[in-house]
Amino acid sequence: MTLRTRAGVIARGRTTNLSRGGLCADLDAEPARGQQIDVLIALIFSAEGISEPLSLPARVVWCTGLGEHFQVGLSFLPMSKDETAFLDMFIRFLQEHPDEVSDEKSASRSLPFDLSR
């Protein structure tokens, strides 16, 4: 996954939890609490394929340092009907096909989607 502002990319990482309301992620840099960003998420498939990234508006709700990384909570901001439909499709795919996305054995970390795209 990637966090981006108008000035450019501010952090990259992997999600640990995704819902219609937001997500939790482990990142390589600390975003400012309250900052409004675009978050780009993509599914990483077990067969080494990657989905097209989905860009969604979000706000950084919290951030905690974890060693060399940062765990963050993002809340999605109001989305268009298309953005909502694509997010629902991502969530539905993860629920219906858990074995088709990367897991701890095939990814460098045990998280099923990548935000670095």
matplotlib code that plots the C-alpha trace (Angstrom):
import matplotlib.pyplot as plt

x = [0.0, 1.0, 0.0, 0.1, -0.5, -0.5, 3.2, 3.9, 4.4, 4.8, 4.8, 4.6, 3.6, 1.2, -2.3, -3.2, -7.0, -9.5, -13.1, -15.6, -14.7, -10.9, -7.8, -4.9, -1.4, 2.3, 4.3, 7.9, 7.3, 5.2, 2.3, 0.9, -2.2, -5.2, -3.5, -5.8, -4.2, -5.0, -4.3, -3.6, -4.2, -3.7, -4.3, -1.2, -2.2, -0.6, 0.3, 2.5, 0.0, -1.0, -4.4, -4.7, -4.3, -7.5, -7.0, -9.3, -9.5, -8.6, -7.5, -4.8, -6.6, -3.7, -0.1, 2.1, 5.8, 6.7, 10.5, 11.5, 7.9, 4.7, 1.3, -1.5, -5.2, -6.9, -10.5, -11.9, -13.4, -16.6, -16.2, -17.8, -20.2, -17.5, -14.9, -17.3, -18.2, -14.5, -13.8, -16.7, -15.3, -11.9, -13.4, -15.7, -12.8, -10.7, -13.7, -14.6, -11.0, -8.7, -6.3, -5.8, -4.0, -0.4, 0.1, 3.0, 4.8, 4.8, 5.1, 7.9, 5.3, 2.0, -0.3, -2.5, -2.5, 0.2, -0.1, 3.1, 1.5]
y = [0.0, 3.6, 6.7, 9.8, 13.5, 16.2, 16.5, 12.8, 9.5, 9.8, 6.1, 2.5, -0.7, -3.5, -3.7, -5.8, -5.2, -3.8, -2.8, -0.4, 2.2, 2.1, 0.0, -0.7, -0.9, -1.3, 1.5, 2.4, 6.1, 8.0, 10.0, 12.9, 12.2, 14.0, 14.2, 13.7, 11.3, 9.0, 5.4, 3.0, -0.6, -3.7, -7.4, -9.6, -13.0, -16.3, -16.8, -13.7, -11.5, -8.0, -6.3, -2.8, -0.4, 1.2, 4.8, 5.9, 9.1, 8.7, 10.4, 9.2, 8.6, 7.1, 6.1, 4.0, 3.3, -0.5, -0.8, 0.4, 0.5, 2.4, 0.9, 3.3, 3.4, 5.1, 6.2, 6.4, 9.7, 10.0, 8.0, 8.0, 5.2, 3.7, 3.8, 2.2, -0.5, -1.3, -1.4, -3.8, -5.9, -6.1, -7.0, -9.6, -11.2, -11.4, -13.1, -15.5, -16.4, -16.3, -18.8, -16.8, -13.9, -14.1, -15.5, -15.7, -18.4, -16.5, -12.9, -11.2, -10.4, -12.1, -9.4, -10.2, -6.8, -4.4, -0.7, 0.1, 0.3]
z = [0.0, -0.5, 1.3, -1.0, -0.7, -3.4, -2.7, -3.4, -1.6, 2.2, 3.3, 2.0, 3.7, 4.1, 5.4, 8.4, 8.4, 5.9, 6.3, 4.7, 7.3, 7.0, 7.5, 9.7, 8.2, 9.0, 7.3, 6.7, 7.7, 10.2, 8.7, 10.7, 12.7, 11.1, 7.7, 4.7, 2.2, -0.7, 0.1, -2.8, -2.1, -4.4, -3.9, -4.1, -5.4, -4.5, -8.2, -8.0, -9.7, -8.5, -9.0, -10.3, -7.3, -5.8, -4.7, -1.8, 0.2, 3.9, 7.1, 9.5, 12.8, 14.9, 14.5, 16.9, 16.5, 16.3, 16.1, 12.7, 11.4, 12.3, 12.8, 11.6, 11.5, 8.6, 8.3, 4.8, 3.8, 1.8, -1.4, -4.8, -5.7, -7.9, -5.2, -2.7, -5.2, -5.9, -2.1, -1.6, -4.4, -2.7, 0.6, -0.9, -2.8, 0.4, 2.2, -0.6, -1.8, 1.2, -0.4, -3.5, -1.9, -0.6, 2.9, 5.4, 3.4, 0.1, 1.2, 3.1, 5.8, 6.6, 5.2, 2.2, 0.4, -0.6, -0.6, -2.4, -5.9]

ax = plt.figure().add_subplot(projection="3d")
ax.plot(x, y, z, "-o")
ax.set_aspect("equal")
plt.show()
